[in-house]
Structure formats: structure tokens, C-alpha cells
Amino acid sequence: MKNIILGKRSLFSSELKNLISNSLIFSVNDFIHHLKNNEVNFKFNLIINSFYSSSRLSVLKSYSDFYSKSIYELSMLLDILSPKLVNKIIYTSSSSVYGSLDSNYHNQDSYNRRIYSSVKLASESLITNYSNKNNIKFIICRVFNIYGENENFSFISKILNSYKNKNLLNLNNNGSAIRDFIYIKDVAKIYKKLLHVNISGTYDVGTGVGVKLIDIIKLIGAKNFKIRLIAKKINEIEYSVANIKELSSLLKKFKFQSLENFFYRNKLITKKLHIKNKYHNSKKNLLFKDIEGSIIYGAGYAGKKLAKSMLDNNQKIYCFVDDDRAKVDKFIFGIKVIHNEDLISLSSKYIIPNIIIAIPSLKENSFQKLYEKLLPLTLNISTLPFKNFIKNNLINFNDIQEVDISNIIGRKIYLPNANNLKKFYKKNILITGGGGSIGSELASQILEGKPNNLIILDNSEFALYKVMQKNITSKANIVPVLGDINDKNLISSLIRKYEFNYIYHAAAFKHVNFLERNEISAIKNNIFGTINIFESLRGYKTNFTLISTDKSVSPKSILGYTKRFSEIYCQSLSVEKDFRKLNLSIVRFGNVFGSDGSVARLFFDQLLHNKPITLTSIKAKRFFMSIKEACNLVIETSDLKYKNSIYVLKMGKQIKIIDLVKKMSSVLGVDFNKIKITGLKKGEKRTEKLSYKNLFSISKKDIMIAKDPIYNKKDVIYFTNNLIKYLNVFDKKKCVKFLKYFVNNHEKFKK
């Protein structure tokens, strides 16, 4: 069968002619002339590449020329084309139709992209209409950024030109745009395959992999170019990558030409290097991207109250979503209620900017499952509380969910990695301090991994009761143990009985101000409780994780000194042969948002009850992280094996405490009027540090290691024995003096 290619001046048409046998190239007008004169009396496949040249688009001078070449010629062709002659039509469209037709774009069409895209889309409609009416197979190919030798329209050709002739190369938006570049010969090969498949429809034609424009420049070497980076936000599509899933069976064994090989062949690079950052597209590309307004998940009392408040403040609501079939297809304030299944369908066609979860009665586990289910469907998830609920005392601190914490602490929340939990399957685990904030969250996450036995040790029966109630639905064997970490017989018997695979030592006295008045108790619990557990592990093979704090770095408080001594002891003695089977992890991080006794809870209470906000200093700063994030990263460190290192969790930048108050005030929807500066108390610092020396990156992106000073083992043992001696006679002054002297003189006692 013959193959007619329309687009005589097209470089792509020439490639098709060279590749596809029995093919002829015509301009549209020439082919129309042959049809009118009845010179075409055979059946053929029709490939239409004719359109106004994109290289001339930015300097468009004549609208009539543009529309004549773009769609008028096509209309004339379809008017005269006999359906009996056509076997299949392949129409070459463009990826530019995606995302270029949004309502915010019409005032900024300085490069004429909108008219180009809209006419491409109109041409697609013509082909579709003609083919469907006449029962002809058709394929519309939305080709992404085509490039090749001897072309002058692509970004790649501009790079070649700039490289060879040192011409100025402009990069809008600092070159941050992501593009899918496909080699012209690869497109021709795909078209050849499409001629022989029995499908109709519209398909993306690209590699399915995108790269940043600036990364291409970096690959070749910025010094080889004369570049002008334009930082100003130019309205351009930021992310343009083909979704080739629908053509995956056709392209199963298809090997695309890479940009790197193209540059190597054209001598822009001398080695076969690779662009490191590449971007894939798993979602359908869309013409009209965003829905207008937020979606409220939950059409109950809270959802209705929220909607009323939003509408009163001129905020748009697209729809409600509810799992209750009885509510589906009903209207609330004229807004439709849809089912969760409809939401999934909606997300496949449109980008959903925001979903608000309006179900304050959801328990934490249910909320997390819903959050994870909604996450792939939307750009953002937010949740209660709302101003009216707080004012009516219908909410407490625990209702502030993770999605709001990211706004409060000013950093993106790391989503827990479920793969971290698989290692606990059928294992025995001990958590000391398991009733506290960190310990109880560790317990909840570990239980997801279905351990054999989870032993939760705490010296508070109420704390144990709470953690058991929190995890009451778990089918794992949870064993609550009421006891003291200084009880040697208890600890030894537990280790002998269960031969733990993992031990998480979270037990510690942590309240800075209390411990400044109770130094002996702090030293007994935080130092010797840790030593007792650590020494009980001699000869055992296990993973032991000591949870520390940023307050242990250049400490000022008793809490900091006791935690630093614990780090020193475990680090120094772990080199002994009795501990060669022990995998020690010391994990250091800052404040966890919302833990028991945290400053965030204090501020919540003060904001809610209109009390003065108490600050130690207007300049005070702290690191903050969510409890879920911290615990999941702690779990991840327990299998790492960087010997004699301290793991430090990436916590972003410190934030001012006053800014924390302002952000909490904004999220809660309540104002504060008075700030009371109390001054720094004994043991408090204005700012914290996470390490003594520089931090080093490892393979885990959210975990770093601190190569802090390691102490001589003999000195550690000597000072430990002296601490015991002063503790036995309850000599508080000598205990504290001795402890501070040892910790502060690491240069004198280091290994």
C-alpha cells in the first residue's frame, strides 16, 4: 500500500520518506490539486505533517498566513478527500497543546503559543470528526520536543548553534523547565510501527523521560556557552514529559536515542557522560489542568460547617466527597457530593490543587490511611482544625495533623517509608520509655511490621496504659513491662528470654528545667540506665539504638550533659570484643513537634485560652520535626553500619520560636495579643547545634553522620567509676562538676 506524506518542506517528512518504503511526499496544495484532477486512484495511508513552521512562530507577522497554513489547507483537503481512498490517517500534533490553554494564559501570549496550541487542537478535532464519520482508522500523535541534525527549531539546535558559534543562549526561569526530547529518527520509526497497528486514538510520542534545560547545559559544560539566565517568571509549561504507557506494548523493545549519545556523536562532549536527574511521567497529560476550588472530603457536620465558612469568605469549593452512598449525588449549598471512586476518576482527568479532610472524628490510623490514599490524587492535603471548632472547644492539640505541621515548622514533612517496617516481621523488639511520645510512636510504627513480640518498658503505669489503648487493635504480641531501666535483673532477664533483634532506648528524663533541680536523678536515669542496658548486651547479637538529642552538643543543661555522656560511653566501649556482634546506632535530633511537655503544646494551650505567650527570648531558635518523621528515620538508622558514628536527622533550618507561635496562630485561626519574655533559665540556650564538627552525607538522603570526638576508653571507665562513687554518697556538686569537666574537655580525653 502506498503512503502519502503531506508536508513537503518538513525535515520530518524527509525522514519518513527515507524510512518508509512506497511513500510519496506532497505539499497539501499539490495533493489537493492531484485529487481534484482525479490523478489519485489507489488506496493509501495518509501522514499529515503540514502546519505553520514553529521556527517562525515567535516572529509571526500575518495571522492569515498562519491560519491558512495551519488549518485552512487541512479543511480544504478533508472537504475533497474521498474516504474510499484512505486506509489510515496519522496526524502530527504537538505536546504544546498540554497546559497551554488555561484561563490564566490569555494575557501573556507574547510567543504566540496559545494560538499555535489552540489551532493544533482544532486540527485534531477535524481529523477525529472526519475519521469517525467515515469509519477510518486514525492516530493523532502529540509529538514532544523533536530534535535532530540539520534542524533549526528545537532547543537542542539552539544549543548546537550556541556551542559552535558562541551565540547568546537565553534560558527562561533559570532553565528550570523540564522537557522530553525525542530524536527525529526515533519518531519516524514509531510512525512506521503505527502504520501497521490496528488502533485509533490520541497518543503521546516521546521518550517518557524528561530533563531540566539547565542540566543539559551542565552536562556539556556551562563554560562552553554564552548564557543569559532569566530569573523572571516567564509563563511557560514547567513540566512537559510524555506518558507512553498507552503505547508501551508497541514500544516494549524500542531503544530511544539518548541526548548524551547525540551530543557525543556531535562532539559536544568527549566522554559518554549521563545527565543525573531525569524525570518520568506516570499521569495522563491534560489539556485543561486544574479544577477550580478545593474539594472537601467529608459531607457530614464538619464538612458542612467548613463549606459555609469558606463560601462566606468567597472561597471556591469544587465538590464534596463522601464514602456514604446515601449522600452521593445530593447537593450541599448547591455543591454536589461525589463518591471516592468518582474522585479517583476525576484525578485521572484533571489536576486537583487541594483536598481538605473534614472528618475530625477520624482516629489517627484511619486518618493516615486516608491521607496516603488521597496523596497521589492531589497537589496538597489540608485538614481541620478550623477557627469555629477551636472557639467552641471542639478540638484539642492532637487534632492538629501532620499536614498542618509542615506549614507550622516551615519545612516539607518526610513521609514515613513503609518498607522500613518489613524487617520487624516475626522479630522480637524492646522499646524502653515506650510510654512516652517517641517510644509510643515507635511502637505504633513497629507494630505495622508485624513483629513476634514487642516489649514496651516504662516506669509509668499510666503511660503504659495509654500506649496499650492506642494499639489495642494490634494482633501482635505486645508485652507491657512496668519497670526501671536501672533494674539490672529485670533488663537481663528480658534480654535472656526474648533475645531481642532490635532494642530502641528512648527512656530518659528530658525536661530541661526539672532536671536542673534534680541532677542526681538525671544522672542515675539518663547515664546509668543507659549503661545498664548497654552492658547487659555483652555477647549478644542485636541492633541497639540510643536516642539522643541536639542538646548533647556543647551542652549547657544537665539533660545535655547526661545525654552526651551516654553517647560517649556507648561509642567508646562498643569497640570491645564483647560487643563485636552489636550494631550500635546513636541517633541525634532536635525538638519533635507536639511531644509531651513540648513548647508547642504550651503555646497551643496559651493560644486556645487567650493567655500571654511566654518566650525565653525573642531571638530563641530551635530545630523541629514531626514525631512520625523522626521515629521512621530512627527506625531506618537501626540497620545502618557506619562504625563509631552518630547519626543526625536532617531537620532543615532552625526556626525562631516567635515565628512558630505566629504560624500556629495562623493555622489555628486564633490571634494572640501579649508576649511575655521570661529570659533564659538555667540550662537553656538561645540556639542549638546538631554536631560538634561538620556533618557528612550518606546514602540515606534524610540522615547524616557526625564525626564527633571519640573518647579514650580508659578515661571513660575512670570517670564512670568516679561518678558512681559520688552518686553513692549523694554528692551532687561533685557529680555535676565531674560530669561537666569530662564532657567539656574532649580534646584532653579523646581517643
N, C-alpha and C positions, 0 to 999 in steps of 0.2 A: 504493500500500500504506500502511496506517495505521502510525503509530509510537507505541508506548506508552512513556511516560516514568514511571518509578517514583521517587518522592521528592518529595512534594508541597510540603514546606517548603524544598526546596533552591533557592537562588538560581540555581544552575547549571541546574536543571531548567527554570526560567523562561526562561533564555537559550535553551535548546534549543527550547522551545515557540515562542518568538518567531522563531527562525531556520528551523526545520524545519516545512514545511507538513504538513498532515494528521496532526497529532500531538495526543495527549491525555495529561494528567498525572493520576496517581493516587497515593495512598499505597499501600503494599504491602497493608495490611489491606483497604482498599477494593477493590483489584483482585482479591484473593483472594475477597472476597465476590461480585463480579461473575462470577468464574469458577465458583464453587460454584452460582450460580443460572443457569448456562448463558446468561448475557447477552452473552458474547463468542463470536461465531460467524464471525469473519473472521481472515484471516492477518495477522500484524503483525511488525514489528521491535520488540524489547524492549530498552530502555535502562534499566539499573538504577543509580540514584544514591542509593538509600536506605541509610543507615548512621547509626550514632550520631554526633551532631554533634561535630566536632573542637574546636569552641569551648568545649564543656563537659567536655572530656576531663580537663583538669588538676584539675577540682573534682568528679571522679566520686564519687558517694555510694552508688550502687546497682549492684552487679555484675549483678543480674538484669535491671535496665533496660538496661544496656549490652549484655549478650549477647542479650536479646530483640530489641532494635532492630538489632543488628549482624548476627546470623547465624540466630537462630531464625525470624524472619519470612521470611528468604530460604529456609530449609529447608522451611517450610510452603508457600511459593509453588511451589518446584520439585516438591514432592510432588503438587500438584494441577494443575500446568501441563501441558496436552496438547501433546506435541511436534508434532502436526499443525498447530497454530495458529502456531507460531513459525518465522519465516524466518531471523532472525539475532538473537543476543544481544550487546549491548555492556555490559560490566560496568565500572563506575568504581571502580578500586582506587587505591592511593596509592603514591608513591615511598617512603613511610615504611617499607615492607617491606624496603628495602635497608639492610643493615648494622646493623639494629636487633635482630637475633636471635642475635648472637654470644654465646658462652658466658660472657663476662666481664660481661654486661649485667644478668644476672638480679638482682643485689643492689642495683641503682641505678635502679629503675623509678618514681622519685618523680613523674614526669609521666604515668605510665600509657601510655607509648609502646609498651612491649613487648606489652601485651595488645591494644592497638589494631592493631599490625602483625601479630601472630600471627592475630588473627581476620580481618583483611583477607586474609591468605594462605590461611586456611581457606576463606573465601568464594570466593576464586579457584579453589581445588580443587573446591569444589562445582559451580561453573559449568562448569569444564573436564570434570568427570566426567559431569555431566548432558548436556552438549552432545555429547561424544564418543560416549556410549552411544546417543544419539538422532540422530546424524548431522546435527547442527545447526551451522551456521557461528557462530563466536563470536570476540569480540575482548575481551581484558582490557586495559584502559587504565590503566597505572600513572602517574597524573597527578602532575606535580610541583607546585610551590608556586603554586597558583592564586590570583589576586587580581583585584580589580575594584571598581567603585563600589558603595557600599551593602552591602558585606560586612564582617563583624566577626571573622573568624577568622584572616586571614593576617598575616604580619609587616608587609606593606605597609599594611594597615588600621591596625595599631598605630602606624606612622609617621605616617599621616594624622591619627590621633586625638591623638597626642602633639604634632604640629605645631600643630594648631588649638586644642587645649585646654591645652597646656603640661603634659600628664600625664607622669609619670615613665616613661622608656623604659629597660628593663633589657636589657643586651647581655651574654650569657654569653660566657665565654672571650674577653673584649675585642672581641667582634664579628668574630672571625676565621673563623667558619663561612662556607662558600660555598654559595649556593643558586641554583637555576634557577627564576626567576619567570616564569610564563606567564599572560597576560591571559585572563580568563574568556570573552570573546567569541571569542578565538582557539581555545580548547579546543572551544567549540561548533561552530566552523567545521570543525575537524578531525573531530569526531564526524559531522557531516553528510557529509563525504567518506567516512568509514569505512562508512557505511550502504550505499554503492554500490560497494565493492570486494570482490573475491572472495578474501578471505584469512581465515585463522583464526590465533590465537596471542596471545601476550602482548607488549605494546609499551609503550615509554616515550613519554609525551606531555609534552613540554616544548620549550623553545626550543633546547636543546643548548648554551646559553651560561650560565655561572654568574658571579655577582658576590659579593664579600665584603659582609657586612652592614654593616661599618664604612665601606666605600667608598660605600654608598648614603647614609649619614649625612653623609659628607664632601661628596658631590655637592650635597646640599640645604643644607649648612652646619650644623656642629655647634652653632653659637651659637643656632640656632633650636629647639633641643631641651633638655629637661631629661633628661640621660642619666646612667645609672649603669653604668659598665663593671665587670663582674665578672670579675676576672682568674683566679679559681679555676677549675680544670679541671672543667667540667660535662660529664657524659657525653652528648654529642650528636654526631650524624653531622657530621663536619667538611666533607665534600665531597659535595654532592648535585646532580649535573648529569645531565640526560637524555642518553642515547645515541639519537639519532634516525636513525641510519644505516639501520635496518630499514624506516623509513617515508620514507626520502629520496626515493624515486620519487613517492610520494604528495604529499610536501611540497616538491617541486622548486621551484615558483614561489610558495611560500607566504611571505608577508611578515608576520613577527611584530610585534605592538605592542611597542615598547621601553619600559622603565621610565622612561627620560628623557622620552619623549613623554607618558606618563601623568602624570608629575609636572608637566610644563609645562602640560598641559591643566587640571590641578587647582591650578595657581598655586603650587606648592611651589618651583619655580624660575622665574626671569623670562627666562632665556635658554636656548636649546636646547644645553645642555652635554652632555658624554658622560662616562660612567664609564670611566676609562682602562684599568684592569686587568680583563680578562674571561677566563674560564676555560672551556675546552672539554673534552669527554669523548669519547675515541676508543675506550674499552674498555667491554665489557659490564658493566652494573651487576650486582652479585652479592648474593644473599641471605645466604649464609654465606661471609664474605670470605676468611679466612686458612686456609691449611693449617697443620697443627701440625708444627713442627720444620723443620730445614734439609734442603735437597736437596744431595747430594754428586754433583758431575759428575766421573765417572771411577770405574769399578768395578775398577780394577787394584790393584796392590800398595799404592800410596799411599792410594787411596780406602779400602781395607780397613783399613789401619793407622789412618787418621784416624777411621773409624767406630768401631773398637774403643776408641780413646781417648775419643771423645765418649760412647759408651754407658757406659764405666766411670765417667764423670763426670756421669751422669744427664742427658745432653743428648739431645733427641729428633731422630731422623732420619726424614724422611718417605719418601724413596726414593733410590735411586741412578739416575744417568743415564749411559748409555754408547752410543757410536756403533757399537760392535761388536755386530752382530746375534746372534752366538753367545752373548753374555752376557745378552741381553734375556730377560725373563720368568723368570730364575733368581733365587734368594734368597741374600743375604749377611747372616748374623746375623738371619735372619728378615725381612729388608728387601728388597723387590722391586727389581729392576733394570728400568728402562724405557728406551725409545729416545728420542732427541732429538725425534722427531715427536710422541711422546706428551707430552713436556714442553710443547711449543707448545700442544697441545690442552688440557693441564692449566691453563696460564696464562690461557686464554680463559674458563675457568670459575671459577677461584679466584685470589686474590692470593697470590703466593709471597713470603714475607718474606725468604728468604736462599738463595742458591746458593753452594756452596763448590766452587771449581775445584781438584780434587785430581789434577792431572796435572803434576808438577814437571818432566817431561822436555820439555814444550812449548817450542818456540822462541818468541822474542819476537813475531814477526809472527803466528804461529799463535795465540798467546795473545791478542793484540789483536783478531784476527778473532773468536775465540770470545767474548771479553768483549763486543764490540759486538753479537754475535748474541744473547747472553743478556740484555743490558741492558734491552730492552723487556719482558722476561718476569718480572722480579723487582724487589723494592724495594731489594735490596742484593746485591752480589757480594763475596765474600772468597776468599782463596786461601792456598796454602802460603806461608811455611814454618810448620811446627808444631814444637813443643818436641822431640819424639823425633827428628825428622830432623836438627835442629841438633846435638843432643847426639851423634849418631852421625856428625857431619861429612858429611852427605849433601846439604848445601846451602851455597851461597856468597851473597855480598851481592846479586848480580844476580838471584837468585830472589825478592827482595822486589819484588812487582809494584806497579803504580800503585794498586790498590785498597787496599793496606795503607798507602801513603804518606799518603793522606787522613787516616787515623787518627793517623799519626805526627806530621804537621805541623799537625794541628788545623784543617784547612780543606778545603772541598769541592774536589775536583780538577776543573778545567775539562777537558771532553772535547774533544780535537782536532777541528777543523772540516775535514772532507774537502773542502769547497767551496773552501777557501783554496788547495788544491793544483792546481786545474784550470788556473790561469793559467800553469803551467810547461810545459804541453803544447807540444812542439816548440820549446822555448826553450833558450837557452844560459845556463848558470849557473856562477858561480865561488864556491867556498867556501874562504876562507883559514882555516888552522887546522882543516882538515876532518877531521883525525885525532883531535882532542880530543873531549871529552864533548859540548859544544854543537855543534861542527862535524859530528861523525858523526851525531848525531840529526837535525840539519838535512838532511844528505844523505839519510838514510833516508826522511824525510817528503817531501822534494822529489822523490825517485825515484817516489813514488806518483803524482805528476802527469805522469809520462812525458815528461821533457824530451828535447831533441835531444842535448845534450851537458852532462854535469855534470863540471866540472873541480874536483878536490879537491887543494888545495895544502897541503903541510905540510913542515916541516923534519925530521920523524922518519920514517924508512922503516918502523919497526915500527908506528907509528901508522897510516901509510898501509896497511900490510899488514892490520891489524885492521879498518879501515873497509871495505876491499875484501872481506875474508872475510865481514863482516857483511851485505854487499849483493851477494853473489856470484850470487844468483839473478835479479838485476835484468836486464831486457832492454835498458835504456837504455845509452847510450854513456858509461860512467864512465871518466874520464881521470885517473889519479893522477899528480900532479906533485910530485917531490921538490925542494924549493927554499925560498929565503928571501924573505920579503916585502920585504926591503931591496934585493933584486937588481932594479935598475931595468930592465935589458934583458929579464929574464925576464918581469916584470909587463907591460911594454909590448908584448912580442911576443904574450903570451897575449891581451891586450885587442884588439890588431890582428887576430889570427887569428880569434877567436870573436865579437867584438863583443857582449859579454855583455848579456843583457836584465836579469839580476839579479846583484848581487855581494853576498855576505854576508861581512863582515870579522870573523871570530871569532878570528883569530890574535892571541895575546897571551901574555906571561908573566904568570901570575896568582898564584903562591904568595907570600903576603904576607911570610913570614919570610925566604925565599930572596932576594927582591928587595931587602930592607933591607940585604943584604950585597953585592948585585950591582946597584948603582944605574945604572951606565953601560950594562949590558946591557939593563936595563929601559927606559931612556930610548931607546936605539937601536931596540929591537924595538917597544915599545908606541907611542912617539911617531913616530919617523921611518919605521918600517914602515908605519904608517897614512898618514903624509904622502905616502910614495912611491906607494901605491896611489891615494890621493885625487888627487894631481897628475897621475897617468897617465890620469885620466878627463877631462881638459880637452878640450872639444869633442865628447865622446861623449854620446849619449842612452842613459841606463841608470838603473836603480834601485840605489842604493848604500846598504847598511845597515851601520852601525857598531854593533857590540855592545859596550855599556859595562857599568858596574857601579854598585851603590849606594855603593861605596867611593870614588867620584869626588866625592861630595857632602861638602863641608867635609873634605877628605881629611886623613888623618894618616899614611898609608903611601905609599911610593914607587909602589906599584900604583895607589893612588887618585890621586896627583898626575899620573902619566903618562896615565891614562885620562881625567882631567879636561882635561888639555892637548889631548889628541886630540879631545875633544868641541869644545873652544873653537876649535881650528884649522879643523875641517871646517865648523862653524857660521858662523864669521866669513868664511871665504873662499868659501863657497858662493854668496854674493851677486854674485860677479864674473860678467861676461857669458860667460866661457869655460865656466861651469858652469850656464848657464841651462837646458840640456837635462837636467841631472842632478836626479833626485829623491832627496834625501838623507833618510835615516831614521837617527836616533840612538836606540838603544833601551837603556834602563837598567833593570836588575832586580837582585835580591839573590841569595842562595845558591840553587843548584839542587841538589835532594836527590840524593845519590849520585854526583855528578860525580867525576872523577879527582882525588884529593887532598883531597876534601871532608872536613869534620869527621864527617859521618855514616859514612863508610867507616872512619874511625879508631875511632869508637865501636862499630861493628859488630865489628871485629877484637877490641877490648878486651872486649866482652861475650861473644863467642864463646869466647875463650881465658881467661876469668876473670881479666883483668888489671885493675889500678886504672883508673878513669875519670879522664882528665886534663881539667880545666877551667881556663880562664884566670881566670874569676871566677864566683861563684855567681849573680851578677846579670847576666851576659852574655846578650844577646838578639840574634837575627838574623831576617831575613825568609827564608822558604823557599818553594820552588815546585818542582814536578816538572820534569824535563828535557823531557818530551813537551809539557807545557803551555807552558813558556817558549818552546820552539822554534816551536810552532804560532802563538803570539802574535807572535813576531818576524817570522815569515812574513807575518802579517796586516798588520803595520806597514809592510812594504816598499812597499805601494801607496798608503799614506795621504799626503796632501799638505797638512799643516799647516806652512807655511813657517817655518823657523828655530825649530822646536820640538823638544824632546826628549821622546820617548815613554817613559812609565813604566808597567810592567806592574803591575796590581793584585795584590798579594801577600798581602792580608789583614793581620793584626796580626803584629808580631814575637813570636816565642815564646822563652821562656827556654831556654838550652841545656840546663840541668839537666832541664827538662820534656821536651825532645827525647830525652834519654837514658832517662828513665822510660818514655816511650811506646814507644821502640824495644825496651826491655827487655820490656815487656808483649806487644808484637806477636811478638817472637822467642821468648817463653816462657822466658827465662833471667833470673836475678837478678844484681844487682851489689851488692858489699859495701863497696867502698872508693872514695872520691873523692879525687883529688889536685889541689889548687888550685895551679896553676903561676904565676899572676899574668899580667897583660897584658904581652906582649912589645912591642918597638919596632914601631910602626906599627899596632898593634891597638887597636880601640875597643871600649867596652863595648856600645854600641848603634850602629845605622846609621840613616841617613836616605835617602829616595829623591829629595829635591829641596831646593833652597835656599829656594824660595818655595812658595806654595800650588799644589796640583795642580788641573787643570781637567778636567772630564769632556768626552768627545767622543761621537760616535755609537756607538763600539765600547765595549761595557759593561766589558770587562776591560782596557782600555787608557786611560791618561790622558796629559795633556801637562803638562810642566813649563816654565814661562816663566822659566827661569833667566837670569842676566845674560849678555848677548852682548857680546863684547869688540870693541874698535876694531880694524879690520883692520890698520892701520899698526903698532899696538903688537904685534899677534900676529906679524907678519912680523919686526919688530925683535927680539923675544925669541927667535924661532925661529932667526934668524941667529946670535945670540949663543950660544945653546945649541950650535949646530953648531961654533962657534969653540972653546968649552970642551971639547966632545967630541973634537975633533981633537987636542987636546993632553992628553987624558985627565985633565982637571982635575975630579975627582969632586966636590970640595967646592963649587966654583963652579957646577957643573951643578945640583946639588941645591939650593943656596941660591937661584940664579936662578929655577929652576923653582917653588920654593915661594913666593917673593916674588911672582911673576907671577900664580899661581893664587889666592893668598890676598887679593890686592888688586883684586878685581873692580870695586869702586866707583871705583877710580882709573883703570882701563883700559877700563871698559865703554863700549859704543857710544853 
